[in-house]
Structure formats: C-alpha cells, structure tokens
C-alpha cells in the first residue's frame, strides 16, 4: 500500500477521528452511532494511506515514492 498521507493530514485525521468517536458518549439515542464514522479517519491515519486519495491521484506526503 502506497503512503499518500503527510504528517499534517495525519494529525488532522487523528483529531477528527477522536472528535467523532466522542459523539458516542455525548449524544443520546441512535444518533450517537454516527460517531462510529470516526473509525475511518483513525484507520487511514494509522495506515498512512487513504484509498480515496489513491483513486483521485492525490498525495499530501512530501516524499516522492517510486511507482509500483
């Protein structure tokens, strides 16, 4: 898997993921489960690769990587 997430983008994804997951504890009712969407930015930050970025050919990583 090609790394296409830079350090700034990674920090933003971690903060956004934690904020969304906190909705599980803040909101009431079935709406609270929307906070589970926070797993997606946390997972992409951990893998340092975003499938959507790969599809559209975007990369926020400053290092150039050889094509595979």
Biopython code that builds the backbone (N, CA, C, O; Angstrom):
import numpy as np
from Bio.PDB.StructureBuilder import StructureBuilder

atoms = [
    (1, "UNK", "N", (0.843, -1.169, 0.000)),
    (1, "UNK", "CA", (0.000, 0.000, 0.000)),
    (1, "UNK", "C", (0.893, 1.239, 0.000)),
    (1, "UNK", "O", (1.833, 1.341, 0.787)),
    (2, "UNK", "N", (0.590, 2.157, -0.876)),
    (2, "UNK", "CA", (1.391, 3.356, -1.057)),
    (2, "UNK", "C", (1.047, 4.411, -0.001)),
    (2, "UNK", "O", (-0.127, 4.674, 0.261)),
    (3, "UNK", "N", (2.062, 5.005, 0.595)),
    (3, "UNK", "CA", (1.842, 6.066, 1.586)),
    (3, "UNK", "C", (1.477, 7.344, 0.841)),
    (3, "UNK", "O", (2.237, 7.811, -0.007)),
    (4, "UNK", "N", (0.304, 7.914, 1.159)),
    (4, "UNK", "CA", (-0.110, 9.140, 0.494)),
    (4, "UNK", "C", (-0.683, 10.168, 1.476)),
    (4, "UNK", "O", (-1.371, 11.101, 1.063)),
    (5, "UNK", "N", (-0.404, 10.001, 2.765)),
    (5, "UNK", "CA", (-0.877, 10.930, 3.783)),
    (5, "UNK", "C", (0.333, 11.534, 4.485)),
    (5, "UNK", "O", (1.150, 10.816, 5.061)),
    (6, "UNK", "N", (0.441, 12.849, 4.435)),
    (6, "UNK", "CA", (1.530, 13.553, 5.098)),
    (6, "UNK", "C", (1.263, 13.718, 6.586)),
    (6, "UNK", "O", (0.203, 13.336, 7.081)),
    (7, "UNK", "N", (2.227, 14.288, 7.293)),
    (7, "UNK", "CA", (2.123, 14.390, 8.756)),
    (7, "UNK", "C", (1.010, 15.343, 9.197)),
    (7, "UNK", "O", (0.309, 15.050, 10.165)),
    (8, "UNK", "N", (0.833, 16.468, 8.513)),
    (8, "UNK", "CA", (-0.233, 17.401, 8.886)),
    (8, "UNK", "C", (-1.601, 16.773, 8.661)),
    (8, "UNK", "O", (-2.488, 16.872, 9.509)),
    (9, "UNK", "N", (-1.762, 16.133, 7.522)),
    (9, "UNK", "CA", (-3.019, 15.453, 7.203)),
    (9, "UNK", "C", (-3.294, 14.347, 8.222)),
    (9, "UNK", "O", (-4.439, 14.129, 8.618)),
    (10, "UNK", "N", (-2.250, 13.662, 8.638)),
    (10, "UNK", "CA", (-2.400, 12.569, 9.611)),
    (10, "UNK", "C", (-2.889, 13.085, 10.961)),
    (10, "UNK", "O", (-3.773, 12.486, 11.574)),
    (11, "UNK", "N", (-2.314, 14.202, 11.427)),
    (11, "UNK", "CA", (-2.734, 14.791, 12.702)),
    (11, "UNK", "C", (-4.190, 15.245, 12.630)),
    (11, "UNK", "O", (-4.954, 15.036, 13.572)),
    (12, "UNK", "N", (-4.572, 15.862, 11.522)),
    (12, "UNK", "CA", (-5.959, 16.306, 11.348)),
    (12, "UNK", "C", (-6.906, 15.114, 11.388)),
    (12, "UNK", "O", (-7.968, 15.192, 12.006)),
    (13, "UNK", "N", (-6.541, 14.020, 10.743)),
    (13, "UNK", "CA", (-7.383, 12.823, 10.749)),
    (13, "UNK", "C", (-7.514, 12.222, 12.150)),
    (13, "UNK", "O", (-8.587, 11.752, 12.526)),
    (14, "UNK", "N", (-6.430, 12.237, 12.917)),
    (14, "UNK", "CA", (-6.484, 11.694, 14.280)),
    (14, "UNK", "C", (-7.406, 12.539, 15.148)),
    (14, "UNK", "O", (-8.234, 12.002, 15.883)),
    (15, "UNK", "N", (-7.266, 13.861, 15.067)),
    (15, "UNK", "CA", (-8.115, 14.759, 15.864)),
    (15, "UNK", "C", (-9.577, 14.610, 15.451)),
    (15, "UNK", "O", (-10.457, 14.525, 16.307)),
    (16, "UNK", "N", (-9.839, 14.576, 14.148)),
    (16, "UNK", "CA", (-11.209, 14.422, 13.655)),
    (16, "UNK", "C", (-11.799, 13.075, 14.082)),
    (16, "UNK", "O", (-12.961, 13.007, 14.480)),
    (17, "UNK", "N", (-11.005, 12.011, 13.999)),
    (17, "UNK", "CA", (-11.483, 10.685, 14.388)),
    (17, "UNK", "C", (-11.841, 10.615, 15.861)),
    (17, "UNK", "O", (-12.866, 10.039, 16.225)),
    (18, "UNK", "N", (-11.000, 11.202, 16.719)),
    (18, "UNK", "CA", (-11.288, 11.210, 18.157)),
    (18, "UNK", "C", (-12.520, 12.051, 18.454)),
    (18, "UNK", "O", (-13.342, 11.683, 19.293)),
    (19, "UNK", "N", (-12.647, 13.184, 17.764)),
    (19, "UNK", "CA", (-13.816, 14.045, 17.962)),
    (19, "UNK", "C", (-15.106, 13.315, 17.565)),
    (19, "UNK", "O", (-16.111, 13.399, 18.271)),
    (20, "UNK", "N", (-15.076, 12.610, 16.450)),
    (20, "UNK", "CA", (-16.268, 11.881, 16.018)),
    (20, "UNK", "C", (-16.588, 10.725, 16.963)),
    (20, "UNK", "O", (-17.755, 10.482, 17.271)),
    (21, "UNK", "N", (-15.567, 10.015, 17.421)),
    (21, "UNK", "CA", (-15.812, 8.914, 18.354)),
    (21, "UNK", "C", (-16.356, 9.415, 19.694)),
    (21, "UNK", "O", (-17.078, 8.689, 20.378)),
    (22, "UNK", "N", (-16.019, 10.633, 20.068)),
    (22, "UNK", "CA", (-16.540, 11.177, 21.325)),
    (22, "UNK", "C", (-18.050, 11.389, 21.269)),
    (22, "UNK", "O", (-18.701, 11.493, 22.308)),
    (23, "UNK", "N", (-18.609, 11.453, 20.060)),
    (23, "UNK", "CA", (-20.061, 11.587, 19.929)),
    (23, "UNK", "C", (-20.794, 10.390, 20.528)),
    (23, "UNK", "O", (-21.957, 10.506, 20.916)),
    (24, "UNK", "N", (-20.125, 9.246, 20.605)),
    (24, "UNK", "CA", (-20.736, 8.071, 21.221)),
    (24, "UNK", "C", (-21.097, 8.329, 22.677)),
    (24, "UNK", "O", (-22.061, 7.765, 23.195)),
    (25, "UNK", "N", (-20.318, 9.183, 23.333)),
    (25, "UNK", "CA", (-20.538, 9.456, 24.751)),
    (25, "UNK", "C", (-21.335, 10.735, 24.991)),
    (25, "UNK", "O", (-21.896, 10.922, 26.071)),
    (26, "UNK", "N", (-21.389, 11.606, 24.006)),
    (26, "UNK", "CA", (-22.056, 12.900, 24.166)),
    (26, "UNK", "C", (-23.526, 12.846, 23.761)),
    (26, "UNK", "O", (-24.393, 13.334, 24.486)),
    (27, "UNK", "N", (-23.803, 12.255, 22.606)),
    (27, "UNK", "CA", (-25.171, 12.231, 22.088)),
    (27, "UNK", "C", (-25.965, 11.085, 22.696)),
    (27, "UNK", "O", (-25.412, 10.138, 23.256)),
    (28, "UNK", "N", (-27.291, 11.205, 22.565)),
    (28, "UNK", "CA", (-28.183, 10.160, 23.065)),
    (28, "UNK", "C", (-29.003, 9.598, 21.916)),
    (28, "UNK", "O", (-29.169, 10.245, 20.882)),
    (29, "UNK", "N", (-29.500, 8.417, 22.101)),
    (29, "UNK", "CA", (-30.337, 7.776, 21.097)),
    (29, "UNK", "C", (-29.502, 7.136, 19.999)),
    (29, "UNK", "O", (-28.302, 6.907, 20.154)),
    (30, "UNK", "N", (-30.168, 6.852, 18.886)),
    (30, "UNK", "CA", (-29.491, 6.190, 17.772)),
    (30, "UNK", "C", (-28.537, 7.108, 17.031)),
    (30, "UNK", "O", (-27.660, 6.632, 16.310)),
    (31, "UNK", "N", (-28.689, 8.403, 17.195)),
    (31, "UNK", "CA", (-27.816, 9.368, 16.522)),
    (31, "UNK", "C", (-26.377, 9.211, 16.990)),
    (31, "UNK", "O", (-25.449, 9.511, 16.238)),
    (32, "UNK", "N", (-26.180, 8.756, 18.194)),
    (32, "UNK", "CA", (-24.835, 8.624, 18.749)),
    (32, "UNK", "C", (-23.958, 7.685, 17.941)),
    (32, "UNK", "O", (-22.735, 7.828, 17.952)),
    (33, "UNK", "N", (-24.551, 6.731, 17.242)),
    (33, "UNK", "CA", (-23.773, 5.769, 16.481)),
    (33, "UNK", "C", (-23.148, 6.366, 15.224)),
    (33, "UNK", "O", (-22.328, 5.715, 14.577)),
    (34, "UNK", "N", (-23.519, 7.585, 14.870)),
    (34, "UNK", "CA", (-22.838, 8.280, 13.782)),
    (34, "UNK", "C", (-21.377, 8.534, 14.147)),
    (34, "UNK", "O", (-20.534, 8.715, 13.269)),
    (35, "UNK", "N", (-21.088, 8.547, 15.438)),
    (35, "UNK", "CA", (-19.720, 8.725, 15.893)),
    (35, "UNK", "C", (-18.792, 7.610, 15.458)),
    (35, "UNK", "O", (-17.574, 7.792, 15.439)),
    (36, "UNK", "N", (-19.344, 6.461, 15.107)),
    (36, "UNK", "CA", (-18.513, 5.348, 14.638)),
    (36, "UNK", "C", (-17.817, 5.666, 13.321)),
    (36, "UNK", "O", (-16.868, 4.984, 12.933)),
    (37, "UNK", "N", (-18.287, 6.696, 12.639)),
    (37, "UNK", "CA", (-17.624, 7.137, 11.412)),
    (37, "UNK", "C", (-16.188, 7.568, 11.720)),
    (37, "UNK", "O", (-15.337, 7.580, 10.831)),
    (38, "UNK", "N", (-15.923, 7.922, 12.975)),
    (38, "UNK", "CA", (-14.585, 8.326, 13.393)),
    (38, "UNK", "C", (-13.541, 7.234, 13.238)),
    (38, "UNK", "O", (-12.343, 7.515, 13.255)),
    (39, "UNK", "N", (-13.977, 5.999, 13.087)),
    (39, "UNK", "CA", (-13.036, 4.893, 12.887)),
    (39, "UNK", "C", (-12.312, 5.046, 11.550)),
    (39, "UNK", "O", (-11.149, 4.663, 11.428)),
    (40, "UNK", "N", (-12.985, 5.596, 10.560)),
    (40, "UNK", "CA", (-12.403, 5.715, 9.219)),
    (40, "UNK", "C", (-11.188, 6.649, 9.206)),
    (40, "UNK", "O", (-10.127, 6.238, 8.738)),
    (41, "UNK", "N", (-11.299, 7.895, 9.705)),
    (41, "UNK", "CA", (-10.090, 8.728, 9.692)),
    (41, "UNK", "C", (-8.977, 8.188, 10.595)),
    (41, "UNK", "O", (-7.798, 8.367, 10.291)),
    (42, "UNK", "N", (-9.337, 7.536, 11.694)),
    (42, "UNK", "CA", (-8.308, 6.947, 12.552)),
    (42, "UNK", "C", (-7.588, 5.799, 11.837)),
    (42, "UNK", "O", (-6.369, 5.667, 11.947)),
    (43, "UNK", "N", (-8.324, 4.987, 11.120)),
    (43, "UNK", "CA", (-7.722, 3.860, 10.398)),
    (43, "UNK", "C", (-6.822, 4.346, 9.264)),
    (43, "UNK", "O", (-5.729, 3.814, 9.071)),
    (44, "UNK", "N", (-7.272, 5.346, 8.518)),
    (44, "UNK", "CA", (-6.438, 5.846, 7.423)),
    (44, "UNK", "C", (-5.198, 6.554, 7.956)),
    (44, "UNK", "O", (-4.144, 6.516, 7.321)),
    (45, "UNK", "N", (-5.312, 7.200, 9.117)),
    (45, "UNK", "CA", (-4.135, 7.828, 9.724)),
    (45, "UNK", "C", (-3.146, 6.771, 10.197)),
    (45, "UNK", "O", (-1.935, 6.956, 10.073)),
    (46, "UNK", "N", (-3.645, 5.677, 10.732)),
    (46, "UNK", "CA", (-2.770, 4.606, 11.205)),
    (46, "UNK", "C", (-2.060, 3.918, 10.037)),
    (46, "UNK", "O", (-0.887, 3.562, 10.150)),
    (47, "UNK", "N", (-2.758, 3.731, 8.928)),
    (47, "UNK", "CA", (-2.168, 3.079, 7.758)),
    (47, "UNK", "C", (-1.333, 4.039, 6.916)),
    (47, "UNK", "O", (-0.529, 3.608, 6.089)),
    (48, "UNK", "N", (-1.527, 5.344, 7.129)),
    (48, "UNK", "CA", (-0.868, 6.399, 6.359)),
    (48, "UNK", "C", (-1.193, 6.303, 4.878)),
    (48, "UNK", "O", (-0.416, 6.737, 4.028)),
    (49, "UNK", "N", (-2.353, 5.727, 4.582)),
    (49, "UNK", "CA", (-2.786, 5.589, 3.204)),
    (49, "UNK", "C", (-4.298, 5.769, 3.134)),
    (49, "UNK", "O", (-5.043, 5.186, 3.922)),
    (50, "UNK", "N", (-4.736, 6.580, 2.187)),
    (50, "UNK", "CA", (-6.167, 6.826, 2.002)),
    (50, "UNK", "C", (-6.580, 6.260, 0.638)),
    (50, "UNK", "O", (-6.053, 6.684, -0.390)),
    (51, "UNK", "N", (-7.511, 5.315, 0.624)),
    (51, "UNK", "CA", (-7.949, 4.743, -0.649)),
    (51, "UNK", "C", (-8.542, 5.785, -1.599)),
    (51, "UNK", "O", (-8.343, 5.703, -2.810)),
    (52, "UNK", "N", (-9.262, 6.753, -1.060)),
    (52, "UNK", "CA", (-9.849, 7.801, -1.908)),
    (52, "UNK", "C", (-8.754, 8.647, -2.558)),
    (52, "UNK", "O", (-8.870, 9.010, -3.729)),
    (53, "UNK", "N", (-7.703, 8.961, -1.818)),
    (53, "UNK", "CA", (-6.571, 9.702, -2.384)),
    (53, "UNK", "C", (-5.947, 8.903, -3.530)),
    (53, "UNK", "O", (-5.557, 9.484, -4.542)),
    (54, "UNK", "N", (-5.850, 7.595, -3.385)),
    (54, "UNK", "CA", (-5.273, 6.757, -4.438)),
    (54, "UNK", "C", (-6.117, 6.795, -5.699)),
    (54, "UNK", "O", (-5.584, 6.825, -6.809)),
    (55, "UNK", "N", (-7.426, 6.794, -5.532)),
    (55, "UNK", "CA", (-8.328, 6.800, -6.688)),
    (55, "UNK", "C", (-8.204, 8.099, -7.476)),
    (55, "UNK", "O", (-8.166, 8.083, -8.706)),
    (56, "UNK", "N", (-8.141, 9.237, -6.758)),
    (56, "UNK", "CA", (-8.092, 10.522, -7.457)),
    (56, "UNK", "C", (-6.658, 10.994, -7.717)),
    (56, "UNK", "O", (-6.456, 12.055, -8.307)),
    (57, "UNK", "N", (-5.670, 10.219, -7.285)),
    (57, "UNK", "CA", (-4.276, 10.541, -7.560)),
    (57, "UNK", "C", (-3.707, 11.669, -6.719)),
    (57, "UNK", "O", (-2.803, 12.375, -7.166)),
    (58, "UNK", "N", (-4.218, 11.853, -5.512)),
    (58, "UNK", "CA", (-3.784, 12.914, -4.621)),
    (58, "UNK", "C", (-2.826, 12.354, -3.578)),
    (58, "UNK", "O", (-2.947, 11.198, -3.171)),
    (59, "UNK", "N", (-1.875, 13.177, -3.150)),
    (59, "UNK", "CA", (-0.958, 12.774, -2.093)),
    (59, "UNK", "C", (-0.554, 14.013, -1.309)),
    (59, "UNK", "O", (-0.160, 15.022, -1.895)),
    (60, "UNK", "N", (-0.652, 13.940, 0.025)),
    (60, "UNK", "CA", (-0.206, 15.036, 0.868)),
    (60, "UNK", "C", (1.147, 14.723, 1.490)),
    (60, "UNK", "O", (1.666, 15.500, 2.292)),
    (61, "UNK", "N", (1.708, 13.594, 1.118)),
    (61, "UNK", "CA", (3.016, 13.181, 1.617)),
    (61, "UNK", "C", (4.089, 13.896, 0.791)),
    (61, "UNK", "O", (4.071, 13.820, -0.437)),
    (62, "UNK", "N", (5.028, 14.594, 1.458)),
    (62, "UNK", "CA", (6.023, 15.358, 0.704)),
    (62, "UNK", "C", (7.059, 14.497, -0.030)),
    (62, "UNK", "O", (7.648, 14.956, -1.008)),
    (63, "UNK", "N", (7.288, 13.277, 0.418)),
    (63, "UNK", "CA", (8.299, 12.416, -0.201)),
    (63, "UNK", "C", (7.738, 11.768, -1.467)),
    (63, "UNK", "O", (6.612, 11.271, -1.483)),
    (64, "UNK", "N", (8.524, 11.785, -2.494)),
    (64, "UNK", "CA", (8.143, 11.109, -3.734)),
    (64, "UNK", "C", (8.472, 9.636, -3.593)),
    (64, "UNK", "O", (9.563, 9.272, -3.154)),
    (65, "UNK", "N", (7.522, 8.791, -3.968)),
    (65, "UNK", "CA", (7.724, 7.353, -3.884)),
    (65, "UNK", "C", (7.755, 6.771, -5.290)),
    (65, "UNK", "O", (7.055, 7.249, -6.183)),
    (66, "UNK", "N", (8.559, 5.751, -5.479)),
    (66, "UNK", "CA", (8.595, 5.121, -6.801)),
    (66, "UNK", "C", (7.280, 4.417, -7.105)),
    (66, "UNK", "O", (6.646, 3.856, -6.212)),
    (67, "UNK", "N", (6.882, 4.450, -8.351)),
    (67, "UNK", "CA", (5.636, 3.771, -8.764)),
    (67, "UNK", "C", (5.853, 2.280, -8.760)),
    (67, "UNK", "O", (6.935, 1.791, -9.085)),
    (68, "UNK", "N", (4.809, 1.559, -8.386)),
    (68, "UNK", "CA", (4.891, 0.090, -8.371)),
    (68, "UNK", "C", (4.076, -0.489, -9.485)),
    (68, "UNK", "O", (4.018, -1.710, -9.637)),
]
sb = StructureBuilder()
sb.init_structure("model")
sb.init_model(0)
sb.init_chain("A")
sb.init_seg("    ")
for serial, (resi, resn, name, xyz) in enumerate(atoms, 1):
    if name == "N":
        sb.init_residue(resn, " ", resi, " ")
    sb.init_atom(name, np.array(xyz, "f"), 0.0, 1.0, " ", f" {name:<3s}", serial, name[0])
structure = sb.get_structure()
